[in-house]
């Protein structure tokens, strides 16, 4: 994974959850730690998200909805330029 352009981090059930966009691969990644500090590489479960298909790579944000992490995004083409 390259250096992500857009990253968001939240806590779900006391454990860190991260989403990030990998600009080199054109993929959005989701990772959730099994421990409260996520201090070891083995603590993390990583998945490529459904956002990988299409241009859903800009301005990621996460929130908990009914206890589940949900990723939202705004494609760059939807941004208002002043």
C-alpha positions in Angstrom: 0.0 0.0 0.0 1.3 3.5 -0.9 0.9 6.5 1.4 -2.8 7.0 1.6 -4.3 10.3 0.3 -7.4 10.1 2.5 -7.7 8.4 5.9 -10.3 8.2 8.6 -10.0 6.5 12.0 -12.8 5.7 14.5 -13.3 3.4 17.5 -15.8 0.6 17.2 -16.4 -1.4 20.4 -13.2 0.2 21.8 -11.0 -1.0 18.9 -9.5 1.2 16.2 -11.0 1.0 12.7 -9.2 2.7 9.7 -10.2 3.3 6.1 -7.7 4.7 3.6 -7.5 5.3 -0.2 -4.4 3.8 -1.9 -3.8 6.1 -4.9 -1.2 3.7 -6.5 -3.6 0.7 -6.5 -6.8 2.8 -6.9 -8.3 0.9 -4.0 -10.0 1.8 -0.7 -8.9 -0.3 2.2 -10.6 -1.0 5.5 -8.8 -2.4 8.6 -10.1 -3.2 12.1 -8.0 -4.1 15.1 -8.9 -7.0 17.3 -7.3 -5.2 20.3 -7.9 -1.7 21.8 -4.4 -0.5 21.0 -3.9 -2.3 17.7 -0.2 -2.4 18.6 0.8 -5.5 16.7 0.5 -6.1 13.0 -1.3 -9.4 13.8 -4.0 -7.4 15.6 -5.4 -6.1 12.3 -7.8 -7.5 9.8 -7.5 -5.8 6.4 -9.9 -5.9 3.5 -10.3 -4.2 0.2 -13.7 -2.5 0.1 -16.4 -2.4 -2.4 -15.5 1.2 -3.0 -12.6 -0.1 -5.1 -14.8 -0.2 -8.2 -15.3 3.2 -9.7 -14.1 6.6 -8.8 -14.9 6.5 -5.0 -11.5 7.5 -3.8 -11.8 11.0 -2.5 -12.7 12.5 0.9 -13.4 9.3 2.9 -15.3 9.5 6.2 -16.5 6.8 8.6 -19.2 6.7 11.2 -20.9 4.0 13.3 -24.4 3.1 12.2 -26.1 0.6 14.5 -22.7 -0.4 15.8 -21.2 -1.1 12.4 -18.5 1.1 10.7 -19.8 2.6 7.5 -17.6 4.4 5.0 -18.9 7.4 3.1 -17.2 9.3 0.3 -17.5 12.3 -2.0 -16.1 11.8 -5.5 -13.9 14.7 -6.5 -16.2 15.5 -9.4 -18.9 16.4 -6.9 -16.8 19.0 -5.1 -17.6 22.7 -5.3 -14.8 24.9 -6.4 -14.8 28.6 -5.4 
